[in-house]
Amino acid sequence: MSTAEQAAKLAVVTLPTDREIRIEREFDAPLERVWQAFTDPQLLAQWWGRGNKLVIEKFELERGGHWRFVEHGPEGVHGFEGRFREIVPHERIVQTFEWDGMPAYVIVDTATFERVGPDRTRVVSMSLFHTTEERDGMLASGMEGGLNQSYAALDRLLASQR
Amino acid sequence: MSTAEQAAKLAVVTLPTDREIRIEREFDAPLERVWQAFTDPQLLAQWWGRGNKLVIEKFELERGGHWRFVEHGPEGVHGFEGRFREIVPHERIVQTFEWDGMPAYVIVDTATFERVGPDRTRVVSMSLFHTTEERDGMLASGMEGGLNQSYAALDRLLASQR
């Protein structure tokens, strides 16, 4: 893979307002497969935790349902949880997100799935924070690197399904 | 009780910013008793649900702990839940709040307890919403009336302890 191709695989992170983070990333797979990788807990477990072991304690994919993941990485164990606000199949998932390390700091994440081509799918994630300080804290936490690791793991999963 | 005294018993609701609601209310009881009424689930169950039956399914009063209450009122059953961010005994509780009817719409509530006199305590609650629309929806929901009913039930509980 050339350097340009590798660069193309990084998520594009922008700050549309002072309390939001927008993340755009394309995947070489049909929309249905990408949707499945985001909504089937067996598949989610293979990429969400940056390639680390991920225990899915709860994943109630419906309005009002709760989710809880525990990542077991070399630097420790981290719990994450939230609740689903809206699920529109093959289009959109709106859910909350919080990390056990900062309990009750709650982000609203909206993931939108767009068909770019028969084997190309764009995922746009918008994260809304209660305050600018929380948003900037997330940016400073190394989120972007972790996200790119997770999406690289998702690339590998999608490639293995071809 | 005179009309003036009754009026003095209503919470003072103000809107300090476009995403916040501030609620101030005084109670005729020592700070320690008011704190106890907010933190002992046996006591909370007697006033939090506006005098309706309240089932406390979870109340883990510590940083990162979860809470969940179910109110059984004449107009139906309503679940509420959240998580504790910070607890400073006799001073402050910061926690999230969401109603099952609007899952994943999360409010951050900060309750501050102030000693006004040996038998008078002020409770100031600040609620922070993700959007102005959510804040205004809460105001339009009849929140203020329900809150005053709950605080009247708390007045009765505190009076019964004298």
Interface residues (C-beta under 8 A of the other chain):
Chain A: R63 G64 G65 G82 R83 F84 R85 V94 Q95 T96 E98 D100 P103 A104 Y105 V106 V108 L128 H130 T131
Chain B: R63 G64 G65 G82 R83 F84 R85 V94 Q95 T96 E98 D100 P103 A104 Y105 V106 V108 L128 H130 T131
